[in-house]
Amino acid sequence: LVATGYQNDDRVWGKPTEKQWAMDGPFWHLKGNGGILSTAEDMFRWHQALLTDRILPDDARAKMYHPKLREGEDAASYYAYGWDVHRTPRNTTVYWHNGANGIFYADFYRFIDEGTTVILLTNKSNGFQETGREVGRALFSPAYKPVVPIADNEKNRSFTEHLIETTMQQGIAAGTDELAKAKPGQHLLEGSVNRKGYELLQGGSAKQAINIFRLNVQAFPRSANTYDSLGEAYLTTGDTTLAMENYRKSLALDPENKNAEEVLTRLQRE
């Protein structure tokens, strides 16, 4: 059976096999860059086969995993042939890649040195981008504390939209006050706030984006991603001091946040 995809507001998107072909040929389900149709079980079987010479000989596998291209000037991670390769805080190597088409989202983490594989396939991308990394932290971090997910329902979506609008119209103080007045069962949706912040940032409204990201930090002080986003917004405005402050907080919460590590390395050199 082919899974049905859903929009972020729970509207049915449909199945990949029902979508039209691209101008230059099929893409939704017949091209690798459009997403293959598979299962977590079959992807794991492929992973196991890649551990042996069943598909590729030893020399070809060595080339496939060998770091070829640094992801950025100061990046700690590299691209090999089809895999992102980087070291973990445990001095092991993880081979990773993800993919999405705006609806379906997939993550594939291969902790080969540690005999662990994380495969995540979803039919609604909203909120799942951090799940694979979160599973990795749960498996390997002795200090890991699970975060209970917030329901993406109509009540929370409405509350989130209200706080975003209040913050944009009246400022961060008003938004924070409204957050403090939340009734039982009312929760802010971190992913929705983060997306709004980036929408504003990419639209040239950096100051409003900063307020939205600050609201997220207030609501989710244990989230590495909220500080990472706020740091990026400050960096966009040229405030390197506050950018570094927030990237450091993000890295402290998530030592595997390679983006924060790379940005801090670059800023410290300047």
PyMOL commands that set and color helices and strands:
alter all, ss='L'
color gray80, all
select helices_A, chain A and resi 16-18+32-34+40-50+58-65+112-114+131-140+154-170+172-180+190-202+206-219+224-236+240-253+258-269
alter helices_A, ss='H'
color red, helices_A
select strands_A, chain A and resi 5-6+12-14+69-70+77-79+84-87+93-100+105-111+116-122
alter strands_A, ss='S'
color yellow, strands_A
deselect
rebuild
show_as cartoon
